[in-house]
């Protein structure tokens, strides 16, 4: 049975969830973490609700086998489409990235106009708009799918002129709406903060769901007395469904250092 010494489990469709992992490493350095990136079946965004739910269930089953004490669905697509199912299906606490980002955006907005950018799947699910409406129905939400951002990040095109031009094109309609707060509704997008800020302007607050989610994880573990009591740095294990060497190489864009050990698993067994 999991206890306070058990690891935190994180799953994502690939690499993007490493931004959530990075925030958890910083906020909870003594916690052990097991990360699973489903790079062999990424991206989840364009897939059907049934397939996204199936994949998310398999990801969860794998992490439960690792005896984790809490699970973070670090994928915005999985959070928006499969989280409710997972929370009903399993007794273990499972958190997503949608609600923390929505709460933070509502607290940040001054004029009641919030923008959301994300993958096609996340935007079509309308999950952020629903979460914001549940908090404050008077707030207006303007959403924009930005499908090119993920491949740009994964190819390392973070500070290229082409990336800025694409970002400028994506956020141009949002600028005309007068939003004063923008939710980065994909875990890849925090790496593009400087580009997005340049394209959108300094007056718009950028909400990073990864940061907010790490705080929710901390608060839950504190409330349930499940924080790891050890003082040394936690152990970090990385698993993927394919190409571990490629994952390890690209992970440096997200974590800023080298991931030395990545293990491949057959996720279809779960």
N, C-alpha and C positions, 0 to 999 in steps of 0.2 A: 504493500500500500504506500502511496506517495506520502511524504511528510515534509517538514520544512527544509530538510536537507536535499530534497528532490529537485531536479532541474525545472526551469521554465521552458516550455515548448513553444516554438515559433514555426509556422509554416507559411509558405508563399508560393506563388506560381513559378518563381524563379529567383532572381537576384534582388528585386526591389525591396523585399522584406528585410534586407540587411540594413536599411535605414532605421527600421524599428529595432532591430538587434543592436545597432550601434548606440541608440539612445538608452536601451536597457543596460548595456555594458557600462555606460557612463553613470547612470543613475543608481544602478544596483550592481556594483563591481564584484561583490562577493558571491553573487548568484551563479550557479551552474546553468548553462543554456544549451539546449539541443535545437538546432536549426535544420529544417528540411526545405530545400528548394526544388520544386517540381520542374526543373529546366527541360526535362525530356518531353513535357506536355505543355509547355508554355508557348504562347500566352493563354490565359483563361478568358480574357476579355471578349473575344468574338464567339465563344462557344455557347451552347444552349444552357438553359437553367438546369436541366437534368444532368448534363455532363459536368457542369461546374459543381453541382451538389455531390455527385458521385466522387469526383476527384478530391473535394474537400473532406469528404467522409474517409477516404483512404488515407489522406494526409493525417487526419486526426487519429485514426486507428494506429498508424505507425508511431506517432508521438506518445500515445497512451501505452504502447508496448515499451517505450523508454521510461515509463513510470514518472512522467512529468506531473507537477503539482498544479499547473495552470497552463492553458494554451492560448496563444495569441494568433488569430487569423490575420496575418500581416498583409494579406492581399486585399485591396479594396474591392475587387470583383467578388472574391469569395465572401467577404464581409457583407457586401450589399445583397448577395443572392442566396448564400447558403448558411449564414450565421444563425438565423432563427431556427432552421432545421437542426443544426448541430447542437444548439443549446437545449432543444427539446429531447434530442436523441441521447445525450450523454449527461451524466451527473457531474462530471468534472467542470469547473469553471472555464468557460471559453469566451474570450473577449475579441471584439473586432476593432477596426480602426475608424469606422464611420461616426459613431456617436461621440467619441472624444473630440474629433475634429469639429463636429457640428456644435457641440457645447462651447468650445473655445471661440469659434467664429461668432456665435451669438453674443458672447461676452465682449468680443472685440469691436463689433460694428457700431458705428456712431450714427449712420444715416439709415440703417435698416435695409441696406442693399448688399447682398453677399453673392460673390461669384464662386463657381465650382468648376475646376478643370479635372479631367480624368480620362480613363480609357472609354471606349465605346460602350462596353458592358456596364461599367459603373454609372456612366451618365444616363444610359437608357433605363437603368433600374430605378432612377430617380431617388436613390436611397438617401443622399445627403439632403435633398429638398424635403423629403418626408420627415427626416430626423429634426431638421431645423423648424419645420412647421409644428411639430409636436412640442417644441420648446417655446416658440413664439410665432403664432400664425400670421402676425402682422408683417413679418420680414419677407422681403421679396428675394427670390433666388434666381440667378441667371447661370445656366450651365453650358459648358462647351467641351466637347470631346477633342482630345489632342493626341491622336494615335501615333504620331511620329516621334513623340518625346521619348518613349521607351526604347526603341532601337537606337536613337541618337545617344542616349545615356550609355547603353550597353556597348556601343561602338567607341565610347570615349570622346564623343563630339560635344563635350560639355561647354567649352569656351570658344567654339568656332563661330565665325560670322554667319555661316549658313543656319546654325541653330538659332541665333538671335533673329534672323529674318523670318524663320518659321514661327518662333515664339511671338514675334510682333504681329504676324498675320493671324495667329490663333487668338490673341488677347484683344485685338483691335475691336471686335464687336462688344467685348465686355467693358472696354473703356467708355464706349458711348452710353452704356447703361448707368454709369456713375457709381459702380460698386466701390466701396471703401475697404472691403475685406475679401480676400480670395483664398479658398481652401485648395491646397495642393492635394487633390483627390486620387493620387497614385503614389505609391511608396518610392517610385523612381524620381519623382519630380523635385524633392528637396535638393537633389544634386544640381538642379537647374535654377535654384533660387536667384543667383546673381543675374542670370539671363532674363528670367521672368520679371524680376524687379526693374531691370533696365527697360524692358519693353512696356511695362505697365505704369511705371512711375513710383516715386518714393512715398506717395501719400496713401498707397494701398497696403494694408496689413496682410502679410502672407501667413497662412495657418498651416503648420506642418503637423499632420496627423500622427506622425511617428513620435514626435516629442510629447504630444498630449497622451498618446496611448501608453507610453512608458510610465507616465505619472499615474494613470489609472491602474496599471499593473502594480506599481508601488503601493498605492492606497489600498488595493484589495489585499495584498500580502500582509500589509501592516494591520489592517482591520481583522484579518483572520489569524493573526499571530503566526504567519507562515514564512516570514523573512528568514533567510539562511543566517544563522548566528556566527558563522566563521568570519574571520577577518582577512583571510588571504583572498587573492583574486580567484574568481570562479573558473571552472573548466568549461571550455566552449567546444562543442562538437558540431560538425557540419556534415549533412547528408544530402545527396541529390539523387534524382532519378536517371541522370545521364551526364556525360562529359565532365567528370569531376575536375580534371586538369584545367579545362576552360573556365569552369566556375571559380576555381581558386585564383586564376589569373585576373578575371574580371572583378572579383570581389574587392580588390584593392581600391577600385573607384569609390566603393561604398564605405569601406572600413578604414581606409587610409594606411593599412598595413597588409602584410601578406598572410593569407590563410594557408597554413602549411599542410593541414590534413583534411581531406574531403573524401568521404566514403560514398560509393554508389550503392543504392539498394534497388530491389525490384518492388516498386510501389504497387504494382498490380496485384501482389499477393495479399494486399490489405483491403 
